[in-house]
Amino acid sequence: MSRIFLAALVMAVSLAAKAGVQIQHWVAPSGARVYFVESHDLPILDIDASFAAGGVYAPAGKTGLAGLTHGLLDGGAGDLDEEAISARLSDIGARMGGSVDDDRAAVTLRTLSYLKEREAALDLMRLVMTQPAFPETVLAREKARTIAAIQEADTKPDAIAAKRFAAAIYPGHPYGASATAETVGRIGRDDLVAFHRDYYSAKRATVSIVGDVSREEAERIAQRLTESLPAGIPETPLPAVTLPKAETVKVAHPATQSHIHVGLPAVKRGDPDYFALIVGNYTLGGGGFVSRLMKEVREKRGYAYSVYSYFAPKRLAGPFEIGLQTKREQAGDALKVASDVLAGFIKDGPTAAELAAAKKNLIDGMALRIDSNAKLLGHLSTIGFFGLPLTYLDDFPVKVAAVTAQDVREAFARHIKPEHLVTVIVAGD
């Protein structure tokens, strides 16, 4: 059976390699890094412009500034107000969106690739990125909405646990900071203008393009979108992540369910151990009902409906986390089982059968994660922003297939150290 599985795995890797995504890369005259995949299957163009403008760059005392700046980019730009921007997008059948996290802020666009619609959509995207107006009335509205959302979240045990966990594993680091009503309340329009001026620059930008245009057209698009961005400030190294000391943080709350988080900063993007870690984590807690945590905590003992583990790499060491909810009177027992499962996995790693199942799932699932231009754009943006190899998508099944049980044990031993594991329990006795 092992020979049959190995043959199937090699075939899957071979097929994945044959169907490899051809990523083109260059630096635009503006200084923006550009990543491009040409695809003429549909008359669609997808673009992601990601900036090193995430929450980690907000000044002390004004956590939430990155999110507000990003959120108000389309709240008015140039001579258009937010309603006019929305109406124009609707008229041409385009969709503009984006996201912001600790490391980056992204503006995304999906449009038809026909010349008239494409040009109109690109004009809007350029306007929003280069000339945001940050109207005072829109800012006041969004600040009030954000503060209300924070105040509501601060009553919920899951939100409290997530914030306390981040603060505990990243003590004194921007990765551990969460926006509060007070920090958002301090933010004024001048702060948004300054943050956009400093961080939304071409040299801090990664432009990813997928779809129905030629290389020559993609070059013009990238330059057009980024040539009028602010000059910005140079990128400087982020503050180093310091591993926390092991501790248990208990937060009082009247909820009947305890919310438990266990983890530490573990792995950054591009770490060579990443593949061994995700293969191992599938068995530990990332594989749903086939994972050890689910079997031991839920199926055998009924302590929790759901229990999971994951790695979330960032520019610096991103978190490893085990999470679960359980009745507060059995929180201690559930936590002990989860801790024992983790300790056993670090010591012994996966069995041969678990290893084979994890590899198969990850390799087979990769095709589904890039089966549309929109999904491919997300991977392309990650590859570009974090400087991963252009062959990353082709390398993925090969590197997953090459992981051994020893690789998993060694990687977990390097990255999951008990002396730095932090436990946060909200609503525990």
Secondary structure, DSSP 8 states (H G I E B T S, - for coil): -HHHHHHHHHHHHHHHHHT----EEEE-TTS-EEEEEE--SSSEEEEEEEES-SGGGS-TT-TTHHHHHHHTTTSEETTEEHHHHHHHHHHHT-EEEEEE-SS-EEEEEEEE-SHHHHHHHHHHHHHHHH-B---HHHHHHHHHHHHHHHHHHTTSHHHHHHHHHHHHHSTTSGGG----HHHHHT--HHHHHHHHHHHS-GGGEEEEEEES--HHHHHHHHHHHHTTS-----------------EEEEE----SEEEEEEEEEEEBTT-TTHHHHHHHHIIIIISGGGSHHIIIIIITT---S-EEEEE--BSS-EEEEEEEEEEGGGHHHHHHHHHHHHHHHHHH---HHHHHHHHHHHHHHHHHHTSSHHHHHHHHHHHHHTT--TTHHHHHHHHHHH--HHHHHHHHHHH--GGG-EEEEES--
